[in-house]
């Protein structure tokens, strides 16, 4: 299978691949899309974060049909191999074909979501395609928290039928996604001189992973486990005071490693025995869900520590906070509907920060989790910044758009597969603006997204474009 630039969706994928478009670096690709609209005489609008919306009138015979929204994000994840000197700020992607797959040499390909962008441009320029009125929305900064879509306004959406082109699998559609909220809990620290024996508790070896897709497997959270081990020592009557807490790298990843440092006047043998007991008990608990768990207590000299009250507040909050997998769907087998993840803990010069990501399909559950975190922080005496977050997309049994998609696939001998995700999607943001929005996600087959091994199956890239046009034809 060749990457045939005579096919307009391939042509546009190749064109946008020449333009650097990492998250927060989308102005150039946004300029390109605006210039495209001007060249084709199509009305368009661009907002302050470089989202672009292009409208196209209905084709002949569809003038009275309800509008359809097409949407894709124009940013991409920029990752490369260690031996690759690609400059994502300036260099075009180096595309090549191998065994029917389109790839980028040494870097991510940007098929997520470049294929959707290419499809929309190809449809917008082609006046032979049958379709209802189209509203094509190109959003920015999706890969760093759905940021661009949060700037969309309800009055900008002119239809209740929506095809998200940030899907994949050719015959697979998403039917639900989680909303999300990122809370920050913090404690101002006043370090004091200290000459007590110092220690560091290290937790490592955990599986980690994405807090949306793996949280239901109940893996260990290094931050939670480190706090538990030390709090259990305190509850056993052993004195300790924290000096530093560090754990995790990303709020949306389950932390695999953590280091909590502290000082203690307790008998070293008794302290070590209690901590060893907790480590052994946790290892037994995680023997199936996270068998790689390891923890170690080492001596580590320290000449300063937090106040006892500050230390106790932090350990109490982490020990008591709800965490991990919380609820599952009764309608969609295997779907997690609510969870939260203490993804990052950092100790700065005068403050400790806890970054917690909560996910929920229902807005009420997301708000409930946020209220619990804020109330717990207030009761303990920590500072809490708990924003509203963005909404989820709850499952709906009935969908005209899914019915259309199903019929089009059946005519080609394919069966629609429905999936739900505990990750966040722009669909949830747009559904929050218009609860009546009828949504499908759609796209070709691509694999290993967000990594330099990312690849797009060219056969499905062609076939999906044909299917997309057939779906639009059926949207009378």
N, C-alpha and C positions, 0 to 999 in steps of 0.2 A: 504494500500500500504506500503510495507516494503522497507527499504534502504538496498538492497541486494548487499553485497560486492562481490558476484560472478559476478556481472555485472561490466565490467571494468571501465566504466565511474563513477560508484558509488565507486569502489575501489579507483580510483585516487582522487576523491573528498575527500574521507576519509583520504587519505594519505597526501594531501596538507593541510588539516585542522589541521594536527598535527604540522605544521610548522608556527610559527608566521610570518606574512607577511603584516604588516601595511606599509603604504607609507613611504619611506626612510629606511625601514627595510627589504628589499627584497633579500639581499645576500643569505640567507639560502635557500629560495625557488628557487632562480636562480641556486645555486649550485646543488640542487636536480634535476632540469631540465637538467642541463649539464651532470650530472651523468647518468640520464636516457638515454640521447642521446648516450653517450659512451657505455653504456651497450647494446644498441640495434644497435650499429654499424652505427649510422646515423650522417652525417656531421652536425656540428653546429658551430655557432659563437656567442660570447658574447662581448658586448661593455663595455665602461667605466661606464655606469650607470646600468649595469646588465641586460639590454635587452638581450634576447636569441632568436636566429633564428635557427630552425632545418629544414633541407631539407629532403624530402623523394621522391625517384624516383617514376615514374608512375607505376601503376600496369599493368599487361599484357593486351595488347590491347589498352592502353592509351598513349603509348610512344610518339605519334605524337600530342597529345592534348596540348592545351595551359595550362600553369601552373595556379594553383589557390592558392591564399594567404589565410590562416586562421590566425586570430589574436585575442588575448585576453590579458587583463592586469592581472598581477600576484599580484598586491597589493589590499588591501581591506581597507574599512573604519573601524576604531576601536572605537566602542561605546559600552558602557555597562550600565546596571542599577546601580543606586546608591548603592544598597546593595550587589553588585557583587564584589568579590575580585580578579577577573581574571586579570592576568598580561599579556598584549598583547606583551610584549617583550620576554616572555619566555614560557608561557603556551599554550598547544594545545587547540583548541576549543572543547567544551563539546557538541557533537552532540547528538540529540535525535529526535524521530519521534512522531508526535502527529496528529492524524486524517488525515494521508496521507501527512502531511507537514514535511519537514526536518527543524529543528531549532537548534540553539546553546543556551545552557543554560545561560541566563543572558547577552548575548553579541550579536553583529552582527554575521551573519552566513558567510559572504563572498561569497555568491552565485554570487554576483556582484564582481568579474567576475570569481569566482572559477569554475562555471559550464563550462565556455568556456575553461579554462585551462584543466579541466578533460576530456572534449571531445577531445581536441587535443592530449593529451597523449594517450588516448584509441585508436584513429585513427592511430597514429604514430606506435604503437606496433602491430597493427593487419594487417597482410599481406593478409587477405581474402577480405578486402574491396576494391571495384573497385574505382579507382580515377585517375585523371591526376597527373602530378608532383605537389607536395605540398611544399609550403613554410610556415612553422608555426612560427609565430612571437609572442613572449611572452614579453610584455612591462611592464615597471615599472612606478610608481608614477603617474598613470593616475588620481587618485582621488584628487591630489593636483595641477591640472593644465595641465594634459596631458604631463607631463614633459618627460617621457621616449620616447614617440613617436617623440618628437622634435629632438631626437638624431638619428633617422633613416635617411638613405641617399638614394637618388634616385637610385644609382647604386646597392643598396642592394635588391631592389625589382625586381623580375624576372618575374612577371606576371602582367596582366592588369585586372584580375578577383579576387575579394576580398570579403571574407565573414568575417565580423566582428562578433565575438561571444560575443559581449557585448550588445546583444539585449535581448528582452524578449517578451513573449506573444504567443510563439509557431507559430502563423500564422500572426505575425505582423512584418513589416520591416520598418525601417526608410529610408526616401528618401532625406533628407536634414538636415543639421545642421549648426549652426552658428560658425563662427570664432570669435576670441576674442582678445582683447588687454587691458592690464592693465596699465593705466597711473597714474603717481604720479605728482601732482601739489603741490608746497610747497612755503613757505615764511619764511625766517629767521626773527626771532623776537628779538627785544631788549626791554625787559620790563623796564618800568619806574615807579618811585614812584607815587602814586596817592591817593588823599583823597576825591574823588568824591563819591557820593552814588553808591553802587553796586547792581546789579540785576542778576538773572539767569532766562532765558527762558527755560522751559522744554517742550518738545514735546513727547508725548507717546500715547499708545492705538492704533497704526496703525497695519494693518494686516501683513505687511512685506512679506516675502517669497522669493523664488528663483528668481533671477533677469532674468533668462532665461524663466522660465515657467509662471511667474505671471506678468511680466512687461506690457503685453498687457491689463491687467485688470485695468491699470492706478491707482494703489494704491498710497497713499501718501508716499513720501520719507521724513523722519524726518529731514535729513540734509538740504534738499532743502527748506522745509517749515520753519524751524527755521531761515534760512538766509533771506527768503522772508519777514517774519514778521518784522525782525529788519531793513531790507533795506527799507521797506515801511514806517517805523517810521522815518528813515533818510530822505526819500524823502518828508515827510510831514514837514520837517524843525526841527526835534527833534535831538539834539546832542547825540551821543553815541560812545563809543570806546570799542572794544572787549578786554576781558581779557583771555578767554579760549573758545575753541570749542571742543566738544566731541560728537561723534555720530556714531552709527553702529558698528558692530563687524567683518563682513566679506565682502570682496569686491564683492562677488557674491550673497549677500543677500540684499534685499531692507531694509534699516534701519527702524526699528520700533520706536526707541527712540533717542533723541538728547538733549544735554544741551549746550546752548550758554550763557556764562557769559559776562557781560559788565558793564561799569560805564557810568554815564550820569549826565550832569548838567541841564538837562531839568526838567521842572516842573513835579513832580511825578504824579500828577493827569492827566495832558495832555499825558504823556508817557503811563500810564496805559490805558487811554481811547483809544489811537490809536492802541496799541497792542491788546486790547480786540476787537476792530473793525476788525482788520485783522484776528484774531482767529475765530470770528463769520463768516466772509465771507468765509474763507477756509473750515470751518465746513459745510457750505451750499454747496460748490463746491464738497466736498467729501461725501455728504450725501448718495450717492448710492455706489460709488466705494470703500470707506473706512470709514464707519460710526462711527468707534470707535475712530476717531481722537480726541485728547485732547491736550490742551496747557495751561500752567500756568506761570505767571510772579511772582517771589518772590524776596524779598530783600536778598542780599547776600554780605556781606562786603568784600571789596578787597582793599589791600594796594598797588597794582601795576596794570598796564595796558600796552597794546601795544601802539606803537605810532599811532597817528591818521591816518597817511598814510598807515601803515601796516594793520590796521583794515579795512580801506576803500577798499584796494586792495582785501582782502579776501572776504568781503561781496559782492563787485562788481562782482568778478569772479563767485561765487556760484549763485548769482542772475541772471547772464547773460548766464551761460553755458547751452548748450542744454542738455536735460535730459529726461529720461523715454522712453516710446514707441515713435519710430520715423517713421518706415515704415512697411507696410505689403506686403505680396506676392500677386501678381495678378494671379499666377498660382496655388497656394495651398491655399484653403480657410482657413482662421483663422491663418495663419502662420505669425508671426512677423519676419521681415527680418533685422531690424536694431533697436538698442536701446542703451542706456547707463545709468549707475547707479553710483551715488556718494555713494559708499557703506560705506566708513570709513573716519572719520575726527578725527585726534588726535592732541592734543597740547602737545609738549614736552618742555624740558627746554628752548630751544632757537629756536624752529621751529614748524610751523603748517603744517601738511601733509594732503592732500586730495587724497584718492585712488579711482579711477574711472575705472569701467569695461565697456568697449564698446563691443558690440556684433553685428556681421553682417554676413549674409550668403555670400555676395559678398565681395571679397577682396577690391574692389574699394570703397565700402561704409565704410568698417572698416578704410581704409586709410583716407578717407574724414573726418570721425569723429575725428580721431587722429590729422589731420591737423587743424581742427577747434579749438580743445582744445589747441593745441600748439600756434596757432596764437592769440587766446584770452588771454592766459597766457602772451605771449610776449607783447601784447598791454597794458595789465594792469600792467605788471612789476613783474610777479611771475615766479618762476623757474618751468620748465616743463621737465619731463622725459617721453617721449611718444614712447615706443618701437613698433616694427612692429607687434608683436603678432603672432598668428597662424591663418591659413586660414580656411575659411568655406567650406562647401560642398553644392554648389547650386543644386537645383532640376534639374534633367534631365528627360525628358518625356520618353526617350527610354532606356531600360536596358535589355540586354540579361539575366543577372543574375536574375533580377526580374521575367522575363518570365519563366525561369527554376523553380524558387521557386514556382511560381503560378501554373505551371503544376503539380509539385510534390504534392502540397497541394490538387489540384483538384482531383487527383487520390485517395485521402484519404477522399474526401467529404468535404474538408475545402476550405475557400476562403481567399486569401491574403488580408490583410489590410495594407494600406500604411499610414505612419505617418511622419510628419516633426517636427523638434524640433528647438527651439531657443537656446537650450543649446549647449555646445561644445562637440564634439566627436573626438576620434582619427581618425575616418574616414576622417574628414576635413583635418587633418595634412597629412595623406597619400594621399588624393586626391590632396593636394597642391604639393606633390612631383611628382605625375603622374596624370595630368589632364584627361588622357584617362582611368583612373581606373573605372571599373564597379563594383558597391558596393551593397551588401545587408547586413543588420544586422539580426541576428538570435539568438534565445535562448528560453529556457523553460519559464514557468510561475513562477515568484517570486514576492513577495510583501514586502512592508515596508522596502526597502533597506535603508542602512545607519542608521538603528535604531536597538535596541535590539529585536524588534519584527520581524525582517527580517525572511522570511521563503520561502522555495523552494518546489513547488508542485512536488512530486515524480513521479506521473503518467506522467506529462508533461516532466519531466527530462528524463524519458525513451523514451517517444514518440519523443521528439525533437532529440534525438540521432539517432533514426531510420530515421527521415526525413533528418537530415544532411547527413547521408550516402547516401540516395537516391539522394539528390542534387548533391553530388560529383559524383555519378554514371552517372548523366545526363550531367555532364560537359565534354563532349567529345571534 
